[in-house]
Amino acid sequence: MPNRTVFFVSDGTGITAETFGNSILAQFSAKPRHVRRPFIDSEDKADKVVSEINATLEAEGLRPIVFITLANESVRKVLTAERCKGLVMDMFASFIEPLEKEFGIKSNHRVGRFSDAAKSEEYNDRIEAINFSLAHDDGQSAKNLEQADVILVGVSRSGKTPTSLYLAMQHGIKAANYPLIPEDFERGHLPSSLAPHKRKCFGLTIDPERLSHIRHERRPGSKYAAIENCRYEVREAEQMMKRSGISWLSSTHKSIEEIATTILRDIRPDRLIY
């Protein structure tokens, strides 16, 4: 299948169009060139995007694929009109309009997930969760851990920080993370600050060879990155989590999305229903 250009056109950030579009494109072996065109909220802006789409067809000889999420009907018509030579995948027409018929009501045609962030409780919860996760990153603070929804534990560079931030940004989860270090292994038990919150803890582990590679990029040639040390830390961390009754999974071959979903399922299953 020849590679080609894919446009993601939206009157908001374009994240919805891109996320959905990429999920569909992942079913094919092609590696298209991505072009995101956000904030297309007028007919004039839409007309310019159509010109860009048509120019791409002329230059590449292949019809561009165009995923659109446009709430404004007049703007949508510019992209869906005959003048546009791309293959247009209109998500509103595909999903919103059939649902309007099913529900018997008109949608509010809101632009984006948070069209009025100042009034969105969900949005404010996400911001609060992000601030919490940043303040409790890498064991910076043990204060207010009782407010945490989950506390990620594991050796350094096992994926705790990106996972905690993803949980905060996507799900509004207050996620702290705490590194297990050699001093913890010598003591043989979890840090005292975590003991009262053990039920909230979830562990991340990682293949030692992969961990060594990641650490060498950060501190090349160091004991911290040596394969023998990585094997020791991973082994001791897994044994400590097992003794403490903490569930864990390996981040070696899992995406952040998969890790986060597993954590939600095991720690906060209520967040899978909203």
N, C-alpha and C positions, 0 to 999 in steps of 0.2 A: 504493500500500500504506500503510494508516494506521500512524502511528508508535505505539509502545507501550513498555511497560517490560520490561526484561530483567533477571532476577536471576542472579547467579553465586554459587552456594552451595557451600561447601567446608569440610572439617574441618581444612584447612591455611590457607595464605594466600589461596587462591582465584585465584592467578595462572594456574595451568594451565587452570582452567575458563574464565577470562576470555580468555586467549589463544586457546584453541580456539574458544570461542563467538564471539569477534570475527572470527576467520578465516571462520567460516560466515556470519555476519551481513554481512560485507563483500560478499557476493554479491548483496545486496539494496539497494535505494535508500533504505530506511527509515533513520531516525536515532533509534534508541530511547534511552530514558532508562536508564542503567546503575545497577544497585544491587548492590554486592558485599557478601556476608555471609560473612566468613571465620570460621574456628575454631568451626564449628557441630559440636561433638563430643559432644552429648548429645541425648536425645530431647526434653527440655524446650526446649532452644534451637531444635531443628528445628521444634517445634510453634509457637513464636513466629514463626518465619520463614513457616510455612504461613499463619498468621493475617495476616501482612503481605501475602503474595501474594494471599490472598483479598480483603483490604481494597482492594488495588490494582485488582483486577477490578471490584469494586463501584463504586469511585470513577471509574474510567476507562471502564468498559464494554467493555474489551478484555482478553482472556485474556493474562496475562503469560507470557513465555517464560522458562523456568528451566533453566539449565545447572548440573548438579551433579557434583561429584567427592567422593563420600563413601565412605570405606573401611568404616565400621562399618555392618553390615547392619541393625541395629535403627534407626539414625538414618536410613539410606536409606529404609526402609519408611515413615517418617513423611512424607517428601517425595513418595514415589511412591504413597501411598495415595489412595483416592478423595476424601478430604477436601480434598486440595490441588487447587485449581481452575486451576492454571497448566499450560501445556504443558511437561512436564518432559522434558529431554534428559539421560538418565543415561549419562554417559560410561563408567562402570564396567560397566554392563550391556551397553553397545554394543561395548566393546572388550576389557575384562578377561575377562569370562566366556567369550566365544568363544575367546580365546587359552588360557584354562585348559583348555578342551576339546581344543584343537589340540595343546597341549603335554602334556596328560595329567597336569598338576600343578596344585595350588592356588597362587594368588598369595599374597604375604605381606601384602596389604592394608595396605601402608605408607602412612602419612599424609605426603604431600608428598614432594618430591624428596630432601630431606635430613632424614629423620626423626630421625637422631642425628648432628647436625653435628659433635660433638666427635670422632666416630670416622670421619668421612667424609674420605678423602684428596682426593677431587674437590673437596669444599667448601673444605678448607684450601688447595688449590691456587688456587682462585678468590680467596680472601682475600689470598693472597700476591701474586697478579697485580694485584689492585686496589691494594694498597699500592705495588707497583712503579710502576704507571701514574700514581698520584698524585704519587709522588716524582719522576717524570720527565715531568711535564706542562709543556708550553710551554717546553721547554729548561731547566728549573730545574736539572737536574743531568746531567752527562755521565759520571758514575760508573756502573760496572757495565753499560754498554751492551752488553757482550758477552753479558749474560744476557737481553737483550731478544729476543722472538720476532719483533717487527716494530717499525720506527721510522717513524712517519708524519711526512712533511715537507710543507710548503706554506705559503702566506702566512697571515697572521693572520686568524682568523675564517672559515677554509675548512672547518671541521668536524672538526678533528683531535682535540680534547679529547673531545667526546661519542663519537666513534668508538672512541678508545682505551679509554675507560671501558666501553663496551658490549662490546668484545672481552674485556676483563678479567672483567667480571661474568657474561657469558653463556658464554664459552668458556675462561676461565682462561688467556687469552693475555697475556703480559707485553708490553704495548704502550707504548713511549715515544713522545712526539711533540715535534717541533722546528720552530719557526717560521722560515721564510726571510724575512729582513729586507733593507732597502735596502743595508746594508753588505755583505751576502753578494753582492748583485748587482753592486756596484762591484768586488768582488774577482774575480767571475766564476767562482767555483767553490764547491762545498759547504763548509760549515764543517769545519775540520780534524778536529773530534771525530767527525764522521759518516763521514769517508773510509774508516776501517778496516771500517765496518759497512755499506757501500753495498749489499751483497747483501740486507740486511734492510730496506732503505728502500722505502717505498711512498708515492707522492705523491698529494696531494689538490689539485685546482684547483677553480675556481668561476667562474661568469659574472661579469665585472667589475661589471655593473649591479646584480646581486644582492648582490655583496660590498659595494658602496657603500651600498646600502640597509641592510644589517646593521650596517655600521660607523657610519652616521649615527645609528642608535639608541643606539650606545655613546658616540660622540663627535661630536655634531652640529656641522656647520659646520667641521670640522677638515680639514687637509690629508690626514690619515690616511684620512678617509672620502671625499675628493674623487674623482670618477669618473676624472679623468685619472690620479691616483696609483694607483687600483685597477687601471686598465688596464695601467699600467706594471709594477706588481708581479706581476700575473698573467702577463703576457707574459714577463717576465724569469724568473719561477719555472718556467714551462713549458719555456723554452729551457734553463735550467740542468738540469732533470730529464732532458730529452732528451739533452743532452751527456753526462750522467753515466750514462745507460742505466737510469734509474729508471722503472718503470712507474707510471702515474698514471691517475686517473679524475676526472671532474667530480662534485662533490657537489651541484650546482645542483638537479637533479631526481631525485636518488636518496635513498632512505631510509637511515638508519644500518644497518639490517639488510642491505640490498643491498650497501652499501659494505663492511661487515664480511665478508660471504660472499665477495665478490670478492677481498678481501685474503687470506682463508683459502685460497681456491682457488689464488692465485698465490704466496703466501709460505709457508703452512703447510698444504698439501693433506692432510697426515696428520691434521689436526684435524677434517677432514670425515668421518673414519672413527673411530668410538669405540665 
